[in-house]
Amino acid sequence: MNANDIYFRKNIYSKSNNEIYNELTHITHDGGHNVYDLNQEQKFDLSLFADDKIAPGLFKPDQSNPQKFYANSLTIRALKKNILLAGEDFDEFAEIYVCEKCNKELDLQFWHFCPFCETQFRAQI
């Protein structure tokens, strides 16, 4: 990980999706290989449907359609709709946050606010 990679990882949450996408093309593993290969880009479209019988913060897959999921309406509102990063190579982008109200551990790259209790995130120093 070089200095530019560290800077990007620390500031990812203040950038637009286009800025993130452009910068990802330059991030490299320690061996010098690109982390994000535009030639192997994959897009996954998933459908989320509200079902308030499901507990907040959880997703239930549809048994007949692997691209269809059900979630509590609070969970759907809390979820960032344009999640850019996925896969093992991006685990290092995780920004773990413990909700001050319900004490659930969350990864901020996926949520606008706590999907369990609806508490807004406060910057942790």
N, C-alpha and C positions, 0 to 999 in steps of 0.2 A: 504494500500500500504506500503510495507516494503522497507528498504534501497536498497536491491538487485533489486526490481522492479523499483525504481526510477532511479538507475544506468542504468538498461537495457533500459528504456524509453528514457533517455537522449542520449544513444549511439547506438540506433537501426540503424541509417542510415550509420554507419561505419562498419556494420557487414555483413557477407555473409548470404545467405538464410539458409544454413545449421546451422550456429551459431544461427540465429534468431529462427529457428524451434526448436532447442535443448533447448534454453533458455525459450521459451514460455511454455514448459512443466512444468516449475517450478514457473511460475508467478501465484500469487494467488490474489483473491479478498480480501477485508478487513476481511471477515468472514472466511478466510482460505481455501476456495474452489478454485480449479484450474480454471484459466480463460480459458485455452485451453485444451480441453479434446480430447486426441488422439483417443478414442473410438468413438467419434462423428465427426470425421474429415469428411469434405465434399470437393469435388473437383468440380469446375465448369470450363468447357471449353467453351470459347466464341470465335467466329470468328469475326475479324474486317476486313472490306473491305474499301479501299480508295475511297472516293467520294469528290473531291475538290469543289463541289457545296455546301457542308456543311461548315458552318463557323468554323474556327479553335477553338479548345477547346470544341467542342460539339460532342455528339454521337446521332445517329438516329437509333432506333431499326427497324429491318425488321418486317413487319407486319405479314409475314407468318412463321417466324422462330424465336422463342424467344432467341435463342443462337447466333443470327447473328446481327451484328451492323455495321453501316457505320460511317465513320469519315473522316475528312480532313487528307490528308497525313502528314501534320505537326503534328496534334494531335496524330496520330499513332506513329510517330517517337519519340515524347516527352513522351509517356506513357511507364512506366516500364512494361515489358512484363510478369514478374513473380511476380505479386502482391500476397503476402502471406496472408495478413490480411484482414478480412472482417467481417462485422457484428457489432452489437451494442456494444459488449464488447470491441471492439478495437477502438472506437471513441477516447478514451483517448490517443491513439498513434498518433493522428493527430498532424502534425507540420505545423501550418498555416504560410504561407509566402505571403507577398504582393509583387508582381512583381514591380521592380523599374521603369520599362519602361511603362507598360500598366495599372498598379495599380490593376490588377485582384488578388483576393485572391485565393490561391492554397494550397492544402495539399501536402507537399513534399514527402509523402510516395508513391505517385502515379506517380510522374513526374520526368524526367531527366532534363528538362528545361521547360520554359513557353510554354504551348501549344497554347497560343493566339498570342504571338509576337516573339517567338523563342529566347528570352533573357535567357542567362545562369544565374543560381542562384548564388547569392553571399551570403556568410555566414552572418547571422544577429547575432549581439552580444547583 
